[in-house]
Amino acid sequence: MVNPGEEPPTDEQVQEREGAVLDSIVLALRYMRGENLEPDFVKRYRADAVASPAVRDNLHAVLDEDAEWERLVESRSRAAAVLAEEDVRARDEADGDDGGDDAGGGGRDAELIRLRMDLRGAEDRLRGSRAEKERLGKELAGVDEKAAAKKDDDDDDDDDDDDDDDDDEDDEDEDDE
């Protein structure tokens, strides 16, 4: 939504915002599914990683939608396997076979379909991992830059501090005499 007098966001800005929201959703799901963290815990203690306030405020809905997605994928997989088996049976009946010699063929088709579905799921997870790797690489580069800048700043301060410490030691030596 654009306020009067403001320019609408550019495509790059929109894509950047969408990417940040998607990254937050992916991280939130990894925490909640992979590490079995509760949504309230993620909201409170992982706010640095789940950067989008909209995602943090709707973690329960995100988890519910993810569960629904998993149910849909599982249902689709089962339906595809049943259809493949029925297709094989129909072909066998049309050919006049009794299914004796080719009985394992239907199982192979169903297995092939299941493997293709698994492959699609793995490709989706890989895409998510690549996006996460990119985001973390950028974040790490920013941290490295900040650390290098801080080190350069600290190097300047160390010279002054060493002189002060030496003076204190000299004072202690004088007290001992």
ABEGO torsion letter per residue (X at the ends): XBBBGBBBBBAAAAAAAAAAAAAAAAAAAAAAAAAGBBAAAAAAAAAAABABAAAAAAAAAAAAAAAAAAAAAAAAAAAAAAAAAAAAAAAAAAAGBAGAAAAAAAAAAAAAAAAAAAAAAAAAAAAAAAAAAAAAAAAAAAAAAAAAAAAAAAAAAAAAAAAAAAAAAAAAAAAAX
